[in-house]
């Protein structure tokens, strides 16, 4: 593949504390971590999908670039975000 057609991605891991079934959708940065409030209930991954949507809006990237790495059934989670490098 020609060098000018390659796209470099930077990998970023973030810690997120999730508050499902809340009245609002919000993202707050606290002590280097993020706290995310979502309206969806933690049933069958609904809250996890909602958190991915909120993080996609927050980081201004497609939701396909966000992956849940750890904490599928816990409140504290680790997400991987791929962003285009310069």
C-alpha positions in Angstrom: 0.0 0.0 0.0 1.4 3.4 -0.9 2.5 5.4 2.1 0.2 8.4 1.5 -2.9 6.2 1.6 -2.3 4.7 5.1 -4.2 6.2 7.9 -2.5 6.1 11.3 -4.7 5.5 14.4 -3.9 6.4 18.0 -5.1 4.1 20.7 -6.4 5.7 23.9 -7.7 3.8 27.0 -10.0 5.6 29.3 -11.6 4.7 32.6 -15.3 5.4 32.9 -17.7 5.2 35.8 -21.2 4.7 34.5 -24.5 5.8 36.2 -27.3 4.0 34.3 -31.0 4.7 34.7 -30.4 8.4 35.5 -32.6 11.3 34.5 -30.0 12.9 32.3 -27.2 12.2 29.8 -24.0 13.8 30.8 -20.2 13.4 30.9 -18.0 14.8 33.7 -14.3 14.6 34.0 -13.1 13.9 37.5 -9.5 13.2 38.6 -8.4 11.9 35.2 -11.5 9.6 34.8 -14.8 10.2 33.2 -18.2 9.9 34.8 -21.1 9.2 32.4 -24.8 9.4 33.1 -27.2 7.6 30.7 -31.0 7.2 30.8 -30.9 3.5 29.7 -31.2 0.7 32.1 -28.4 -1.9 32.5 -30.3 -4.6 30.8 -28.9 -6.7 27.9 -26.1 -4.1 27.3 -28.5 -1.2 26.7 -26.5 1.1 29.0 -23.2 0.1 27.5 -24.4 1.0 24.0 -25.7 4.3 25.3 -22.3 5.0 27.0 -20.6 4.4 23.6 -22.9 6.8 21.9 -22.3 9.5 24.6 -18.5 9.0 24.3 -18.7 9.2 20.5 -20.3 12.6 20.9 -17.9 13.7 23.6 -14.8 12.7 21.6 -16.3 13.6 18.2 -15.5 10.3 16.6 -17.6 7.5 15.1 -19.1 5.0 17.6 -17.4 2.2 15.6 -14.0 3.5 16.9 -15.1 2.9 20.6 -14.7 -0.5 22.2 -15.6 -1.7 25.7 -12.5 -3.6 26.9 -13.3 -4.3 30.6 -16.2 -4.1 32.9 -19.1 -5.4 30.8 -21.3 -5.9 34.0 -19.6 -3.5 36.4 -20.1 0.2 36.9 -16.4 0.9 36.4 -15.3 0.3 32.8 -12.4 0.7 30.5 -12.9 1.8 26.9 -10.5 1.9 24.0 -10.9 4.8 21.6 -9.2 4.8 18.2 -8.5 8.3 16.8 -6.9 9.3 13.6 -3.3 10.4 14.1 -1.6 13.3 12.5 
